[in-house]
Amino acid sequence: MTLADYATKDEDSRGRMYHDYPNLIRSDFQRDRDRLIHSEAFRRLEGKTQVFAYHEGRNYRTRLTHSIEVAQITRTLCKNLQLNEELGEAIALAHDLGHAPFGHAGERGLNHCMKDFGGFDHNINSLKIMTEIEHHYPCFNGLNLTWETLEGTVKHNGPIKRPSNSFLKNFNRRFPLDLSHNPSLEAQIASFADDIAYNNHDIDDGFRAGFFSIEELCELDFIKQIITQFDTENPGCEDGLRIYAITRSLISAMVFDLLSTTRHNIDNHNIASADDIRNAKHFVADFSPQMHQQISDLHQFLTKHFYTHSNIARMDMKSQKIVEELFTAFMNDYKLLPMELRPKIDASSSEHDKADCICTYIACMTDAFALEEHQKLFNMNYRF
């Protein structure tokens, strides 16, 4: 496929941190995608919460299935905008690598624990995983991904004007990521694909958990229109098929709206190159004001009926407590950490270095492993 002038071209890549030999059958961005899929961090996403904890049901989304959905939507959007599909897919697959166990509750717990040490940001932790924690090569740490994949992952939510995180600042000195400018249009598309995916799969998961009914969803006029048309064309269908009709229609509406608005912005701002994308005052990818309003209304509905439901709130409270108690225990006595971490931390380590090592250790845990570590430390009846 011929790429648009404003797409990221393979031949224009700013390269990798370490020398690598070209591959005869795969582009650099395809190799990034493949390295991410084969990483330990990507496999661990199967055991990390999206909204429901891992043990609450087998059919709810996890970070892994969410990332796959985001990648699928990203490729569709990139193809229709004549963007680099492989780069967009790599960024989509990498965008949640750095999430803590237990979803946003775990992230809040780590951010609270790290408040005196620069906080915790899962995008920056994704960068740390890709460049330091994964170890696949004898001469260096990390996956040795391209500049574009690293930059697009850490900045897919927007430029970072004043980085305060010490890891990000140090890495940026070694391998500058142009933090103050927009990411590529491929990265912007991956960010919006993330919104499309989670808004719609949360409708599906919340309904199947029994937190709200289709009748309650029809409080939203745009969903009522979808159901009215579907029921007219398919009378008597079960609710499972009706909820699929809702999410299918909404995903299509969001995708087409994003394509239309982004194309309008490209024309309206005379975007002619990838540099024009980076230097634009705002993201070039965007929804229309009408779609933004629909998504806002949907988010308010999900917040009321799903995200703040007592079942979710109770699990979030327990999850955050587990993360915070693990962090506190390890900070109070580093000898509680696994022996393999001893070379990185000891009695002479600074508080900042200890906190950083412990935060990274906890952030890489799956839900199940975090629960097991907590049991080992705090349950006197736990058998080793």
N, C-alpha and C positions, 0 to 999 in steps of 0.2 A: 504494500500500500504506500502511495506517495504521501509523505508527511507535509503538513502545513508549514508555512514559513515560520510561524511562531512556536512550533513544536520543538522539543529537545531532540536533536539529532545524535545518533550514536557516535558519529565521527567528531562531534564537537564536545564530547565528554571531557571534563577536566581531569579525568583519570582516577587512579587509586593511590592511596597513601604509600603502598609498597609495590615494587615492580611486579608485574604479572605478564605471562605470555598470552598472546592472542589465541582465541579458540576458533577452529575452522568452521564449526557448525552452529555456534551460538553467539549472539551479540553480548556485549558487556552487561547490558541490563537484564538479559535472560539469565546470565550467569549469576547476577545479584539475586534474582528471584529464586534460582535453584539453591544457592547457598543459604538463603533464608529458610526455605522449606526444609532443608536438611539440618538445620541448627537445632540444638537442644532447647533453646528458648521458644522456638516455634512449636515444638512438640508439647512443651509444658502448658501452652495456652489451652489445651484440651481440659486441663484440670483447674482452670482459673475462672472465677465467677464473671458472668456478664451482669445479670441482675440477680438470678437465683444462684445460691450456693450449689456446689457440685452434687451434693447428696439429696437435693430436694426434688429431683426428677430427671429421668434420662433424656427427655425430649426437649428440654429448655436449651436456649442458646448458651454456649460457652464463649470465651474469648477466641477460641479457635474457629468455631463455626461462624462467629461474627466476622472475623478477619477474612474468611473465605467469601462470605457474602459481599463484603466491601470490595474485595478484589474483583469479583464478578461484575458488580455495577461499575466499577472504575474502568474496566476493560471496555464495556459497552459504550460508556461515555467518551473515552479516549478515541475509540475507533470512529465514532460519529463526528468527532471534532478534528479528525486527522492528526491526533497526538500520538506520542510514543506509548503504545499499549504496554510494552514490557516494563518501561520505567514506572508507569502508573501502577501496574500490578505489583511491582517490587515494593513501592512505597506503601500500598494498601496492605500488603502482607506484613510489613514491618511496623505499621503505625501503633500497634498495641503490644509489641514485644515487652515493653518495660512496665506494664501494669503489675501492681502488687496483687497478692492473693485477696480474695473477697471483694473484688471490684472497687468501686469508689469508696466504700467504707474502709477497705484496707489502705487505700491511698490517703484518705483523710487521717488515718491513724499514723501512718509513716510521716506525713507532712507535719502533724502535730509534734511527733517525737523529734523531728529534725528542724524544728523552728529556730533553734539557736545555731544551726549549722547549714543554713541556706535553703532549708525546706526540701521537699521531695516533689519531683515532676516526672511523670511517667515518660514523657517525650524525651527528656534528657537521659533517663534511665535506658530507654530504647537505644539511644546513641552509645551509651556505655556498654550495653550488651553486644552491639554490633562491632565495636572497635576495641573492646578490652576483655570482656568476660568470656565470650566464645573463644575457644582455643583449638584451631583446626590445622595450624601450620607450624613447622618447627622453629621458624625464625622470628615470628611476631605473633602477638595476640590479635583477636578479632577475626572478622570474616573478610577483611580487605575489600569492602564494597566500593563502588564508584562514589565520587564526590556528589553526584546528583541524587543518588539514593539516600545517602546520609543526610544531605542538606534538606531534601524533600521530606524526610521523616521527622527531623527535629523541628522543622518550620512549617509543617503542613497546616497548622492552625494560624499561621501568620508570622511576620517578622518578629525577631527578638531584639528590641531596640537597646535595652540596657541589661545584658545578661549578668545575673548575680551569682549563679551557681558556679562553684570553683572548678568542677570537672569540665563544664562547658567552656568556661573562659580559657582554661589550660589547653583543652583540645583545639579550640579555635585559633590559638597561637601557633600550634603545630600544623594544623590543616584548616586554614580559614574557610568558613562556611558562608561568608557574606550574610551575616545574621540580620543586618539592618534592612535588607531588601526583601521583596516578595519571593517566595519559592516559585518553581516552574509551574506552568499551567497544569501539568500532570499531577503535581502535588496538591494543587488547589482542588482539582477534580476529585482526588482521593479523599480529601477532607469532606467535601460535600457528599460523596458516596457513603462516607461514614455516617453522616446525618440521615441519609435516606435509609440506610440499612437498619440502624438502631431504632429509629422512630417506628418503622413498620414491623420489625420482628418483636418489638416490645408490645405492640398491639396484639400480635399473635400469642406471645407468651403470657401476657396479662389476662387475655380472654381465656386461654386454656387452663390457667391456674384458678379461674373462677372469681377473679377480682372485679370484673365488670361484665355486663351483658351487651349483646349487640344493640338492644333497645337503648341502653345508656350511651353507647357509642353514637347512636343516631341523634343525640343532643347536638352533635356537630353537623351542621347543615350539609357540608360537602360529603360526609360519610352517609348521611341519610339519603342523598341523591344517588349514591352508588348502590345502596341496598334496595332502594325503591326500583331502580332499573333492573337490578339482578333478579329481584323477586318477581317482577313482571314477566321477565323472559324465562325464568326458571322457578315456577311456583312450587312450593312444598319442599324445597331443599333443606337439608339439615344445616345446623348452625356452623358446623365445621367447614362446609363448602362456602357458606356466606362470609365467614371470616377470611377465607382465602380470596374471595372476590374483592373484599375491602383492601387487603394488603396488595393484591395484584394491581388493582386500579390505582391505588395511591402511589405505588412505586413507579408505575408508568407515567402518571401525572407529574411527579417530581422530576423524573428523568427528562421528559420532554420540556418541562418548564426550565430546567437548568440548561439544557442545550440551547433553547431559544434565547434566554437571557444572556448567556455567555457569548453566543454569536453576535447578539446586538451590541454587547460591550466591546467585543473585538472590532466591530465596524465603527462604532461610535467614537472609540478612543484611538482609531487608526493604528491598531496593533499590527506590526509587520514583522516582528522578530521575537525570539525568546528573550532578548534583552529588554524589549518594550514591556513584556509581561513582568519582568523583575523590577523595572523602574516605575511601573504604574503606581499611582497614589493609593489605590485600593486593589483588592483582589479583582481580577478580571472575571473569574468564575463567580456566578451568583444566581440566586433565585430571583424571581420577580417579587415586587412588594406584596402582591396578592398571595403568592405561595409562602412567603415569609409569615404572613398573617395566619394562614392555615396551619403551618407547622407550629407557630406559637400557640394557637388554640389547641392543637393536638397535644403539645407538651404540657399545657396546663391541665388538660384532661388526664393524661397519664400520671402527672404529679399527684393529682387529687385521688385517683382511683388505684394507682399502681405503686409508684415510687415511695409514697408515704403510707402505704397500707401497713397495718400493724404487724402483719407477718414479716414484711420486708424490713420494717423499722426495728423489730426485735432481733432479726438476724444481723442487720447492720450494726446494731449496738454490740452484740456479742463478737462479731467479726473485728470491729475496731478495737475492742478491749483485748482480744487475743493478740493482735499485732502490737499494740502498745505494751502489753505485759511481756511479750517476747523481747521487744527492744529494751525495755527497762532492765529485765533480768540479765541480758547479755552485756549491757553497759555497766551494770553493777559488778559483774564478775565475768571477764572475758574467757575464763577457763571453762565456762559452760558451753562455749562454741565448739563445733567439731574440730578435731585435731588438724584437719587439712587447712583450716584457716589460721593456724598458729603462725606460719611464716609471715602472714600479713598483719598480725596484731599481737601485741604482748604488753607487759606492764609498762614499758617505756613509751608506748604509742600515745600521741596527743589525743585529747578528747575528740577533736574533729576527725582524726584518722579512724579512731574506734567507731565513732558514729557512722561514718561513711561506709566502713566495711560491714557493719551490722545491718545498716539500712539496705545495702546491696544484697546481702545474704537473705534477708527477709523478703525483699521485693521479688526475688527469683523463686520463691516457694510457690508451689501449688496450694490450693485450699487444703487438700488432704494432708500435705506435708506440714503445713503450719499448724493444723489441729494436732497432728501427732507430736510435733515438737513441744507444743503447749502441754499436752498430756504428760510427756516425759518430765517436764520441769515442775509441774504443779499438781499432778495426781499421784499421791503417795502409793496408790494401789496399782499403778502402771507397771507392768512386768517388762523389763528390758530383754 
